[in-house]
Amino acid sequence: MPLDRHCSSRKATISWVSKGILSSTGAPFIYAILTSSALYRQFAGLTEPQHVLHHKINAIVEINKLLDDSRHRVDDNVIAAVFMLLCIEESAVTANEDIEWSTVQRKLHQNGLKTMIQQRGGLAALSSNPCLQTFILM
């Protein structure tokens, strides 16, 4: 079965996100989701930039906590959170915000994501979470 079929259903995605949120390692994933949501609200004029920054800082703090723990440093939730932050930095560069700062942040997240995936055993080692694997491949 092609990889994209594993995560093509809405049910599979909802299951993955629900498990991530309920996991003991879910904090960085939750804060990354909140960062993305706050960014969307900011673009819509419904919230202030400091709300985005607040959630992003919390995501980074929680990611760093788990990176210090050898049992969880390559956990799906940590990888997903770093991937989401990378996507957010990509959108900031596209939106012509502080391009220099966003480029630095993007490189940090990109290098961190590469390192985590390598430590996990490569992209194929993410096969236990086909949704995450598919999103990263996209």
N, C-alpha and C positions, 0 to 999 in steps of 0.2 A: 504494500500500500504506500503511495507517495507520502512524503513527510507532511505536505500541506493538508492532507485529508485527516491526519491525526488531530489537528486543532481547528478544523474547519467549522465545527459546530459551536453554536453559542453555548450549548450545555457544557462542552469541554472547557471553554474559556471561563465560564462562571465557576465551574468546579475548581479550576486552577487558582483563580483569584481568591475564592472562598478559603481554600486550604492555606494559601499564602497569608491571608489576613489572620486566620485562626492559629497559625503556627507560633511556636515559642520564639521563632526567629522572624516574625512578621513585621516588627516595628519599622525597619528601613523601607520595606515594601509599602507599608501603609503611608509613611511620610512622603515617599516618592509619589504615590497616588494623590495625596493631598497637595503636593507641590504642583503637579500637573493640573489638578482641578483649580487651584488658586490662580495659576497662570492663565488658564482659560477665562476665569472670572475677571482677571485684570484686563485682558484684551477686550472683554465685553464692557469694561468700565464699571464693574460691580464690586471691585475690591482694590486695595492699595498694594503697591509693590512690596511693602514690608511683610505682607501676609505670605507672599510667595517665598521671600527670603527666609522667613521664620520656619516654614515647613521644610525648605531645602536644607537649612542648617541642621534641623532635627534629623533629617534623613542621613546626612553626612555623619553626624555624631553616632547614630545607631549603626550605620555601616562600619564605622571605625571600631566600635565596640566588638562587633562580630568578626572583623578582620583580625583582632587580637586573640580570638579564640580558635585554636587549630581545628576544633570539631565543626565549626560553622563558617569558616572564612570563604568556602566555595559553595555555600548553601544556595539553593535556587532563589530564595528571597533576596539575598545579598546581590547575586548576579542580576536579578530582575530590577532591583532598585538602582544599581549602577547603570544598567542599560537605559532605564527611564530617565535618569539624570543626564545621560549622554544625549538622548533624544531631545530633552529640554534645551540643552546647550546648542544643539543643532538648530532648533527653532529660533533661538535668540540670535544666532549668527544670520539666519535667513531674514529675521525681522530687522536687521541692521541696528540692533541695540549696541551695547558696548562690545564691539567686535573683538577687540584685543583681549579683553577679560574673558569673553565667552570662548575664544579660541584656546586660551590657556586652560580653562575649565574643561572644555571638550577633550583636549589632549590628555588631561589627567584621567578623566572618566574612561576614555578610549584605552589608554595604557592599562588602567586597573582592570577593565573588563577583559582585555586580552590575557593578562596575567592570571586572572581567576579561571578563565576557560582553560588555559594551558595547565594550571594546577589541578583542575578537575579531570583532565585527561583528554582535552580537546572537545570540539563541538559535538562529536559523536557521543561523548559521555553525558550529554544533556538529554539523551533519548528517554530518560525516565520522566522528563517533563516536555512532551512534544510541543506544547504551546510556547513555552519559553524558547525552545530550540528554533521553532518556526519564526517567532518574532525577531530573534537575533539574525537569522538567515535573511530576513527581508531587508 
